[in-house]
Amino acid sequence: YRLCAVKLQRMEVRDVLNCKLALSSELNKGRTFGGELRKAVILRSVFVSSTKKNRSMKVLKFGSSAVANAQRIKDVANLVSSKRGEKNIIVLSAVEGTNDTLAEIADYLYKKNADGANELINELERRYLNLAKELFAFDSRLASVNLELKDRFAKMRSMSKEIFTLFEEKKIIAQGPTLLSFLFAEFLSTQGVKAPLISALDFMKIDKNEEPDTQFIKKSLTAA
């Protein structure tokens, strides 16, 4: 399983993975995939077939409402766990409500209101620590997960001391899916599922026209 922290649009899937699009299926109307799941657990699943004969890959995209709380995250993890042996890429959005909070934080930082930004960062940190507690309540790795989360939020708070530009804003907004991808990969490991975490921050790049830099992306993904 490959996890990344960005939404892969159809052209990106085709370019980055050298795949051809076979089928796009919207599953947010209550239909199920890979077993019984509650309505709206999966918002979209994009199926792709590689150019190599007899090999296939699925890109499963889970929207924010599909991962809105600990139970839904567990439901998604159960679905992924049931697909062992398949070549899947799991794409996660931020936990529901996270992106709105991150946008507010960025707005405060633009206005040089560090106190307002830090208050929201602290609230978001508490939310994710509680989420981790629900996911890893009976697992020894809870302590290490909490340390990683606290480190990430500390880095976010440190941005209130820097000059805030569009670049820093993008780094703030990117924390939504990257935070969940980290938690999700850790949770999958508790289920015995090997899930290398590939952060989009490590391989995604746009060119001067704000289009995906496909050569850079392919090279980076090959190295990963």
BATITI-565275 format. One record per residue (C-alpha): x, y, z; residue number from 1. Coordinates in pm, 1 decimal. Each point is the difference from the previous one (the first is absolute). Example, Ala and Ser with C-alpha at 12.3 -4.5 7.8 and 13.67 -1.06 7.14 Angstrom:
2
{x = 1230.0 y = -450.0 z = 780.0 n = 1} .
{x = 137.0 y = 344.0 z = -66.0 n = 2} .
END
This chain:
224
{x = 0.0 y = 0.0 z = 0.0 n = 1} .
{x = 116.8 y = 347.2 z = -82.4 n = 2} .
{x = -137.8 y = 294.9 z = 189.4 n = 3} .
{x = 37.0 y = 359.4 z = -101.1 n = 4} .
{x = -138.0 y = 327.2 z = 118.1 n = 5} .
{x = -142.3 y = 156.9 z = -312.7 n = 6} .
{x = -297.6 y = -48.3 z = -222.1 n = 7} .
{x = 115.4 y = -171.5 z = -318.4 n = 8} .
{x = -206.3 y = 132.6 z = -284.7 n = 9} .
{x = -56.2 y = -219.6 z = -304.2 n = 10} .
{x = 273.5 y = 160.5 z = -210.2 n = 11} .
{x = 244.3 y = -27.2 z = 287.2 n = 12} .
{x = -76.6 y = -368.8 z = 42.6 n = 13} .
{x = 59.9 y = -54.1 z = -369.4 n = 14} .
{x = 321.0 y = 202.3 z = -7.4 n = 15} .
{x = 153.6 y = -83.5 z = 335.3 n = 16} .
{x = -67.7 y = -371.5 z = 0.0 n = 17} .
{x = 22.4 y = -54.5 z = -375.2 n = 18} .
{x = -344.2 y = -152.8 z = 14.0 n = 19} .
{x = -305.1 y = 19.6 z = -216.9 n = 20} .
{x = -333.8 y = 79.6 z = 157.8 n = 21} .
{x = -229.7 y = -299.7 z = -17.2 n = 22} .
{x = -298.2 y = 96.5 z = 209.8 n = 23} .
{x = -114.0 y = 274.3 z = 233.9 n = 24} .
{x = -268.3 y = -91.9 z = 250.0 n = 25} .
{x = -177.8 y = 239.1 z = 231.6 n = 26} .
{x = -93.1 y = -188.4 z = 314.8 n = 27} .
{x = -138.4 y = 279.8 z = 215.6 n = 28} .
{x = -360.9 y = -102.0 z = -52.7 n = 29} .
{x = 6.1 y = -281.3 z = 250.5 n = 30} .
{x = 132.5 y = -276.3 z = -223.0 n = 31} .
{x = 259.6 y = -228.4 z = 155.1 n = 32} .
{x = 338.9 y = -122.4 z = -116.1 n = 33} .
{x = 192.7 y = -293.0 z = 139.2 n = 34} .
{x = -256.9 y = -86.9 z = 266.0 n = 35} .
{x = -269.9 y = 176.5 z = 195.4 n = 36} .
{x = 86.2 y = 356.3 z = 94.9 n = 37} .
{x = -217.4 y = 274.7 z = 133.9 n = 38} .
{x = -120.8 y = 261.7 z = -244.4 n = 39} .
{x = 256.3 y = 254.0 z = -119.0 n = 40} .
{x = 301.9 y = -179.3 z = 144.9 n = 41} .
{x = 145.7 y = 3.1 z = -349.7 n = 42} .
{x = -54.0 y = 315.4 z = -199.8 n = 43} .
{x = 184.9 y = -102.1 z = -309.3 n = 44} .
{x = 200.8 y = -288.6 z = -133.0 n = 45} .
{x = 198.4 y = 31.2 z = -317.5 n = 46} .
{x = 108.8 y = -320.9 z = -163.7 n = 47} .
{x = 303.1 y = 2.4 z = -222.9 n = 48} .
{x = 173.8 y = -268.8 z = -201.3 n = 49} .
{x = 372.7 y = 15.0 z = -61.6 n = 50} .
{x = 144.9 y = -19.9 z = -347.6 n = 51} .
{x = 163.7 y = -332.3 z = 87.9 n = 52} .
{x = -208.7 y = -302.0 z = -90.2 n = 53} .
{x = -177.7 y = -185.1 z = 279.0 n = 54} .
{x = 86.6 y = 260.1 z = 263.9 n = 55} .
{x = -251.1 y = 234.4 z = 154.9 n = 56} .
{x = -4.9 y = 269.5 z = 262.2 n = 57} .
{x = -280.4 y = 172.9 z = 186.9 n = 58} .
{x = 10.0 y = 354.4 z = 127.9 n = 59} .
{x = -247.3 y = 32.8 z = 287.7 n = 60} .
{x = -86.3 y = 357.0 z = 91.9 n = 61} .
{x = -170.0 y = 68.3 z = 335.3 n = 62} .
{x = -153.2 y = 343.4 z = 53.5 n = 63} .
{x = -21.7 y = 193.4 z = 324.7 n = 64} .
{x = -343.8 y = -127.2 z = 100.8 n = 65} .
{x = 123.1 y = -357.8 z = -48.6 n = 66} .
{x = 267.0 y = 60.3 z = 265.8 n = 67} .
{x = -195.3 y = 239.3 z = 220.2 n = 68} .
{x = 66.5 y = -185.5 z = 326.2 n = 69} .
{x = 182.7 y = -295.7 z = 150.3 n = 70} .
{x = -269.6 y = -254.2 z = -82.3 n = 71} .
{x = -12.9 y = 98.4 z = -365.8 n = 72} .
{x = 378.8 y = -11.5 z = -20.2 n = 73} .
{x = -15.6 y = -352.6 z = 140.9 n = 74} .
{x = -265.6 y = -91.9 z = -258.0 n = 75} .
{x = 226.1 y = 121.7 z = -280.0 n = 76} .
{x = 293.8 y = -189.1 z = 152.2 n = 77} .
{x = -209.1 y = -317.6 z = 10.2 n = 78} .
{x = -79.5 y = 43.7 z = -368.1 n = 79} .
{x = 365.8 y = 48.6 z = -85.6 n = 80} .
{x = 99.3 y = -298.1 z = 214.7 n = 81} .
{x = -242.7 y = -219.0 z = -192.7 n = 82} .
{x = 189.4 y = 81.2 z = -320.2 n = 83} .
{x = 331.5 y = -155.4 z = 101.7 n = 84} .
{x = 194.9 y = -131.5 z = -293.2 n = 85} .
{x = -139.1 y = 264.6 z = -234.4 n = 86} .
{x = 200.7 y = 295.0 z = -126.2 n = 87} .
{x = -182.5 y = 300.5 z = 137.0 n = 88} .
{x = 76.6 y = 365.0 z = 49.0 n = 89} .
{x = -199.1 y = 155.0 z = 284.6 n = 90} .
{x = -63.9 y = 373.8 z = -29.3 n = 91} .
{x = -136.5 y = 175.7 z = 306.6 n = 92} .
{x = -155.1 y = 340.3 z = 49.0 n = 93} .
{x = 21.6 y = 183.6 z = 331.1 n = 94} .
{x = -227.5 y = -93.9 z = 287.6 n = 95} .
{x = -329.1 y = 183.8 z = -42.0 n = 96} .
{x = 26.9 y = 361.8 z = 119.6 n = 97} .
{x = 380.1 y = 3.9 z = 7.6 n = 98} .
{x = 51.5 y = 194.3 z = -322.3 n = 99} .
{x = -236.0 y = 275.7 z = 113.8 n = 100} .
{x = 195.0 y = 36.3 z = 324.0 n = 101} .
{x = 332.5 y = 3.8 z = -183.6 n = 102} .
{x = -131.9 y = 271.0 z = -234.3 n = 103} .
{x = -98.0 y = 207.3 z = 303.9 n = 104} .
{x = 346.5 y = -50.7 z = 148.0 n = 105} .
{x = 159.3 y = 119.6 z = -323.5 n = 106} .
{x = -227.8 y = 303.5 z = -4.3 n = 107} .
{x = 106.4 y = 92.4 z = 355.0 n = 108} .
{x = 364.9 y = -37.0 z = -94.7 n = 109} .
{x = -44.2 y = 222.2 z = -303.3 n = 110} .
{x = -143.9 y = 261.6 z = 234.6 n = 111} .
{x = 292.6 y = -51.9 z = 240.4 n = 112} .
{x = -240.8 y = -114.3 z = 271.4 n = 113} .
{x = 221.8 y = -265.7 z = 156.4 n = 114} .
{x = -219.4 y = -36.1 z = 309.1 n = 115} .
{x = -308.5 y = -75.7 z = -207.9 n = 116} .
{x = 191.2 y = -246.5 z = -216.5 n = 117} .
{x = 154.5 y = -180.3 z = 296.9 n = 118} .
{x = -335.6 y = -30.6 z = 173.7 n = 119} .
{x = -141.0 y = -182.7 z = -302.7 n = 120} .
{x = 314.5 y = -210.8 z = -33.7 n = 121} .
{x = -33.3 y = -106.6 z = 363.6 n = 122} .
{x = -365.2 y = -92.1 z = -52.6 n = 123} .
{x = 86.0 y = -202.8 z = -309.2 n = 124} .
{x = 284.2 y = -172.5 z = 183.6 n = 125} .
{x = -236.6 y = -106.4 z = 278.9 n = 126} .
{x = -240.6 y = -136.0 z = -259.5 n = 127} .
{x = 268.9 y = -214.6 z = -162.3 n = 128} .
{x = 136.2 y = -122.1 z = 331.9 n = 129} .
{x = -352.6 y = -111.7 z = 90.5 n = 130} .
{x = -33.3 y = -164.1 z = -341.0 n = 131} .
{x = 326.8 y = -186.5 z = 57.6 n = 132} .
{x = -122.7 y = -109.3 z = 342.8 n = 133} .
{x = -308.4 y = -155.9 z = -158.4 n = 134} .
{x = 199.0 y = -170.0 z = -275.0 n = 135} .
{x = 281.9 y = -133.3 z = 219.4 n = 136} .
{x = -176.7 y = -34.0 z = 335.5 n = 137} .
{x = 133.9 y = -349.6 z = 60.9 n = 138} .
{x = 324.3 y = 20.6 z = -194.4 n = 139} .
{x = 347.3 y = 68.3 z = 134.7 n = 140} .
{x = 83.0 y = 235.1 z = -285.0 n = 141} .
{x = -239.1 y = 270.4 z = 123.9 n = 142} .
{x = 285.5 y = 176.7 z = 180.5 n = 143} .
{x = 218.2 y = 20.7 z = -311.5 n = 144} .
{x = -296.3 y = 110.1 z = -212.4 n = 145} .
{x = -74.1 y = 278.5 z = 247.5 n = 146} .
{x = 362.8 y = 113.6 z = -7.4 n = 147} .
{x = -6.6 y = 22.4 z = -377.8 n = 148} .
{x = -327.5 y = 193.0 z = 2.3 n = 149} .
{x = 129.3 y = 244.7 z = 261.1 n = 150} .
{x = 315.2 y = 54.5 z = -204.7 n = 151} .
{x = -201.7 y = 76.2 z = -312.0 n = 152} .
{x = -221.2 y = 249.9 z = 179.7 n = 153} .
{x = 303.2 y = 161.1 z = 162.4 n = 154} .
{x = 143.7 y = 58.2 z = -347.5 n = 155} .
{x = -330.5 y = 152.3 z = -103.5 n = 156} .
{x = 11.5 y = 237.5 z = 295.9 n = 157} .
{x = 356.2 y = 100.5 z = -89.1 n = 158} .
{x = -130.8 y = 142.1 z = -327.5 n = 159} .
{x = -161.7 y = 283.6 z = 194.3 n = 160} .
{x = 351.5 y = 133.8 z = 55.2 n = 161} .
{x = 87.2 y = 5.4 z = -370.0 n = 162} .
{x = -89.0 y = 217.5 z = -295.6 n = 163} .
{x = -322.0 y = -148.1 z = -130.8 n = 164} .
{x = -39.5 y = -30.7 z = -377.0 n = 165} .
{x = -195.4 y = -213.6 z = -245.1 n = 166} .
{x = 269.2 y = -266.8 z = 37.5 n = 167} .
{x = -57.0 y = -24.0 z = 376.8 n = 168} .
{x = -375.9 y = -2.4 z = -54.0 n = 169} .
{x = 31.2 y = -304.4 z = -226.0 n = 170} .
{x = 211.2 y = -173.0 z = 264.4 n = 171} .
{x = -271.5 y = 67.4 z = 258.6 n = 172} .
{x = -284.1 y = -127.9 z = -219.7 n = 173} .
{x = 200.2 y = -311.4 z = -91.5 n = 174} .
{x = 3.2 y = -105.0 z = 365.2 n = 175} .
{x = -360.0 y = -122.4 z = -22.8 n = 176} .
{x = 49.8 y = -306.0 z = -222.8 n = 177} .
{x = 355.2 y = -62.8 z = 122.2 n = 178} .
{x = -112.2 y = -22.2 z = 363.2 n = 179} .
{x = -269.5 y = -252.6 z = -85.8 n = 180} .
{x = 229.5 y = -197.6 z = -231.6 n = 181} .
{x = 246.2 y = -36.9 z = 287.1 n = 182} .
{x = -270.0 y = -121.1 z = 240.4 n = 183} .
{x = -150.4 y = -230.2 z = -260.8 n = 184} .
{x = 331.0 y = -165.0 z = -87.0 n = 185} .
{x = 74.6 y = -52.9 z = 369.3 n = 186} .
{x = -344.9 y = -146.7 z = 58.4 n = 187} .
{x = 34.0 y = -237.2 z = -295.9 n = 188} .
{x = 323.0 y = -130.0 z = 148.6 n = 189} .
{x = -192.3 y = -97.5 z = 314.1 n = 190} .
{x = -217.9 y = -213.6 z = -228.3 n = 191} .
{x = 302.7 y = -173.6 z = -145.2 n = 192} .
{x = -20.8 y = 186.4 z = -330.2 n = 193} .
{x = 326.0 y = 119.4 z = -148.9 n = 194} .
{x = -69.4 y = 353.1 z = -121.3 n = 195} .
{x = 295.5 y = 217.5 z = -103.3 n = 196} .
{x = -88.3 y = 365.7 z = 43.9 n = 197} .
{x = 89.3 y = 221.4 z = -293.4 n = 198} .
{x = -67.7 y = 365.6 z = 71.9 n = 199} .
{x = -98.9 y = 214.4 z = -295.9 n = 200} .
{x = 232.0 y = 267.1 z = 137.7 n = 201} .
{x = 288.8 y = -226.9 z = -100.1 n = 202} .
{x = -95.5 y = -50.9 z = -363.1 n = 203} .
{x = -264.1 y = 248.8 z = -115.6 n = 204} .
{x = 120.2 y = 305.5 z = -191.2 n = 205} .
{x = -160.2 y = 243.1 z = -241.6 n = 206} .
{x = 165.7 y = 184.4 z = -284.9 n = 207} .
{x = -5.0 y = 371.8 z = -81.9 n = 208} .
{x = -346.0 y = -45.3 z = -152.9 n = 209} .
{x = -124.6 y = -158.6 z = 324.1 n = 210} .
{x = -40.2 y = -334.0 z = -173.2 n = 211} .
{x = 137.7 y = -327.9 z = 141.3 n = 212} .
{x = 370.4 y = -39.9 z = -74.7 n = 213} .
{x = -43.7 y = -356.4 z = -122.1 n = 214} .
{x = 369.3 y = -70.2 z = -61.2 n = 215} .
{x = 93.8 y = 102.7 z = 354.5 n = 216} .
{x = -294.9 y = -194.4 z = 144.2 n = 217} .
{x = 80.7 y = -319.5 z = -192.3 n = 218} .
{x = 365.0 y = 19.3 z = 102.3 n = 219} .
{x = -88.5 y = 58.1 z = 364.0 n = 220} .
{x = -256.6 y = -281.7 z = 11.5 n = 221} .
{x = 242.2 y = -240.1 z = -167.3 n = 222} .
{x = 260.8 y = 81.9 z = 262.3 n = 223} .
{x = -257.9 y = -54.6 z = 276.6 n = 224} .
END
